[in-house]
Amino acid sequence: MQACAAGADGRRHTKDDWGKCRRDVVDVVSEGWGQGQARASALGVAGMMAALAAAANGQRDLHAPHLVEAVRGAAAPASGSAVTTAATRFDFADVHANPIARDAAEVILSGLSFSHRAGTARLACEQVFDARTCAQMDWIAGKTGTPSFRNDDHSLAELARLCADGAAASAKASKARRDRDACAPLRPYKWYVAAFRTLPDDPRWTKAIAVLTERNWFSDSGRVHGAGDRGPNPAAEIAMQIAARRAGALPGWSP
């Protein structure tokens, strides 16, 4: 594992980290990071944060997350209304035991509350608030996620050359595989997921949010925005805007 982590140059925190690992080792590491075959979804990750928040609140039961395609009608919920029908259909009353220990959840959320203070969400937080506010915020606990994309290190012009018909196939074998990976159709994206409090006088975590955003390219350089874990995370900015308004930390939405 240590040799794989160091890559071909034998040094950690360089671009070839994990580059010479065998596939079985790579798969284990990727799944631990939520990549590879982990098949994480925004809904699933939000459910994970909701489970952590509920455990930290001392709740022993969980409502399973689910998707609702649409709810029509603006009237207040009443017997036979669309909202009531949806609630019956998806069985909001169905609960499951929370397997997470309260003390473990508290430790995890305490650690995640530093992501926006001195971690990978700090730059995003400072796009929404100022640095001093971010350093003092304790009502949100979140984590960024940046899957690795081979095309992060290429401009759009370079990708056009690499991905032209036959271009990748004519390169040397090791380089051809990297070029082929860079030409994959999956769009580069970033994550942010968090639990947050909406009431200033209530210590309980009351909401969970997950945001998945596709990234764009800069027009001047042709490079993708926020390559790797460098630069601000737009998913975190969006989530913090929403959470801050729900919590009353920014104007525009009552708790």
C-alpha positions in Angstrom: 0.0 0.0 0.0 2.8 2.4 0.8 4.6 1.7 -2.4 1.4 2.2 -4.4 0.7 5.5 -2.5 4.2 6.8 -3.5 3.9 6.1 -7.2 6.7 5.6 -9.6 8.8 8.5 -8.2 8.7 7.1 -4.7 7.4 10.4 -3.2 3.9 11.1 -1.8 1.7 14.1 -2.8 2.9 14.1 -6.4 0.8 13.5 -9.5 1.8 9.9 -10.0 0.6 8.7 -6.5 -1.1 5.4 -6.8 0.1 5.2 -10.4 1.8 1.9 -10.3 -0.7 0.0 -8.2 -2.2 -3.3 -9.3 -5.9 -3.2 -10.0 -7.1 -4.9 -6.9 -5.3 -2.4 -4.7 -6.5 0.5 -6.8 -10.1 -0.7 -6.5 -9.9 -0.9 -2.7 -8.4 2.6 -2.4 -10.9 4.0 -4.9 -13.9 2.6 -3.0 -12.6 4.0 0.3 -12.6 7.4 -1.4 -16.1 6.9 -2.8 -14.8 6.4 -6.3 -14.3 3.3 -8.5 -17.2 0.9 -8.0 -18.6 2.6 -4.9 -21.6 3.9 -6.9 -22.3 6.7 -4.5 -25.2 9.0 -5.4 -26.2 12.4 -4.1 -29.2 10.9 -2.4 -27.2 8.2 -0.8 -24.6 10.5 0.5 -27.2 12.9 1.9 -28.8 9.9 3.6 -25.4 9.1 5.1 -25.1 12.6 6.5 -28.7 12.4 7.8 -27.8 9.2 9.6 -24.8 10.8 11.2 -26.9 13.9 12.2 -29.6 11.8 13.7 -27.1 9.7 15.7 -25.5 12.8 17.0 -28.9 14.1 18.0 -29.5 10.9 20.0 -32.1 9.6 17.5 -32.3 5.8 17.4 -34.6 5.6 14.4 -34.0 6.6 10.8 -36.3 7.4 7.8 -34.8 5.9 4.6 -34.1 8.6 2.0 -36.1 8.4 -1.2 -36.8 10.3 -4.4 -40.2 12.0 -5.2 -40.6 12.9 -8.9 -43.1 15.6 -8.4 -45.7 16.9 -5.9 -48.5 19.0 -7.5 -50.9 21.4 -5.9 -50.3 24.4 -3.6 -53.0 23.8 -1.1 -52.3 22.8 2.5 -52.0 19.1 3.0 -55.3 17.4 3.6 -56.8 14.0 3.3 -56.6 12.9 -0.4 -54.2 15.7 -1.4 -51.1 15.2 -3.5 -48.8 15.6 -0.5 -50.8 13.1 1.6 -50.8 10.6 -1.3 -47.1 10.9 -1.7 -46.5 10.5 2.0 -48.6 7.3 2.0 -47.0 6.0 -1.2 -43.5 6.4 0.1 -44.4 5.4 3.7 -42.7 8.2 5.7 -43.6 6.3 8.8 -41.3 3.4 7.9 -38.3 3.6 10.2 -35.1 1.7 10.6 -32.7 1.4 13.5 -29.7 3.7 13.4 -26.5 1.6 13.5 -24.2 4.6 14.2 -23.2 5.2 17.9 -23.9 8.7 19.1 -20.4 9.3 20.4 -18.9 8.2 17.0 -21.3 10.5 15.1 -20.4 13.5 17.4 -16.7 13.0 16.7 -17.2 12.7 13.0 -19.4 15.8 12.7 -17.0 17.7 14.9 -14.2 16.9 12.5 -16.3 17.8 9.5 -17.1 21.2 11.0 -13.5 22.2 10.3 -13.7 21.5 6.5 -14.9 25.1 5.9 -12.5 26.6 8.5 -9.2 25.1 7.4 -10.0 22.3 4.9 -11.0 21.8 1.3 -14.3 23.8 1.7 -12.5 26.9 3.1 -12.2 28.7 -0.2 -15.8 28.0 -1.1 -16.9 29.3 2.3 -15.0 32.5 1.8 -16.9 33.0 -1.5 -20.1 33.1 0.5 -18.9 34.7 3.8 -15.7 36.4 4.9 -12.7 34.5 6.4 -13.5 35.5 10.0 -17.1 34.3 9.7 -15.9 31.0 8.2 -13.4 30.5 11.0 -16.2 30.8 13.7 -19.0 28.9 12.0 -20.0 25.8 14.0 -23.5 25.3 12.6 -22.5 23.3 9.5 -20.4 20.2 9.1 -19.5 19.1 5.6 -17.1 17.4 3.2 -16.1 18.2 -0.3 -15.6 15.5 -2.9 -13.5 15.7 -6.1 -13.3 12.6 -8.2 -10.1 12.2 -10.3 -10.4 13.0 -14.0 -7.6 12.5 -16.5 -8.8 15.5 -18.4 -8.2 17.8 -15.5 -4.6 18.4 -16.7 -5.5 19.1 -20.3 -7.0 22.2 -22.0 -10.0 21.8 -24.3 -7.6 22.3 -27.3 -5.4 19.6 -26.1 -8.3 17.3 -25.5 -9.5 18.0 -29.1 -6.2 16.8 -30.4 -5.9 13.8 -28.1 -9.4 12.6 -28.7 -9.5 13.0 -32.5 -10.2 9.7 -34.3 -7.0 7.5 -34.1 -5.0 10.1 -32.1 -5.0 8.1 -28.8 -4.5 4.8 -30.5 -1.3 6.0 -32.3 0.4 7.0 -29.0 2.7 4.8 -27.0 0.9 2.1 -24.9 1.2 3.6 -21.4 0.4 7.1 -22.7 -2.4 5.8 -24.9 -4.2 4.5 -21.9 -4.0 7.9 -20.1 -5.2 9.6 -23.3 -8.1 7.2 -23.6 -9.1 7.9 -20.0 -8.9 11.6 -20.7 -11.3 11.2 -23.6 -14.0 9.5 -21.5 -17.5 10.9 -21.9 -18.1 11.5 -18.2 -18.2 15.2 -17.4 -15.9 16.4 -14.5 -17.9 17.3 -11.4 -17.5 18.1 -7.7 -19.5 17.1 -4.6 -20.3 18.7 -1.3 -22.4 17.1 1.5 -23.2 18.5 4.9 -25.4 18.4 8.0 -26.4 21.8 9.4 -28.5 23.5 12.1 -31.4 25.7 11.1 -32.3 27.1 14.6 -29.6 29.1 16.5 -30.9 28.1 19.9 -31.3 24.4 19.0 -28.1 22.3 19.2 -29.6 19.5 17.1 -28.6 18.9 13.5 -31.8 19.5 11.6 -31.0 19.3 7.9 -28.7 17.4 5.5 -27.8 18.6 2.0 -25.8 17.1 -0.9 -24.9 19.0 -4.0 -23.3 17.6 -7.2 -22.2 20.1 -9.8 -20.6 19.7 -13.2 -17.6 21.9 -13.7 -16.9 24.3 -16.6 -13.7 25.4 -18.4 -12.1 28.8 -18.3 -12.4 30.7 -21.6 -8.9 32.3 -21.4 -6.9 29.1 -20.7 -9.2 26.3 -21.8 -8.5 24.6 -18.5 -11.2 23.0 -16.3 -12.3 24.9 -13.2 -11.0 23.6 -9.9 -8.7 20.8 -11.2 -8.1 18.2 -8.6 -8.9 19.4 -5.1 -7.3 22.8 -5.9 -9.4 25.9 -6.1 -12.9 26.6 -4.9 -15.6 24.0 -5.0 -18.8 25.3 -6.7 -20.9 22.5 -5.1 -19.8 23.7 -1.6 -20.7 27.3 -2.5 -24.2 26.3 -3.7 -24.8 24.2 -0.6 -23.6 26.9 1.8 -25.8 29.5 0.1 -28.8 27.3 0.6 -27.8 26.2 4.2 -27.0 29.8 5.2 -30.4 31.1 4.2 -32.2 28.2 5.9 -30.2 28.9 9.0 -30.8 32.6 8.9 -27.1 33.4 8.4 -27.9 35.1 5.1 -31.0 37.0 4.2 -33.6 35.6 1.8 -35.1 32.5 3.5 -36.6 32.1 6.9 -35.5 29.1 9.0 
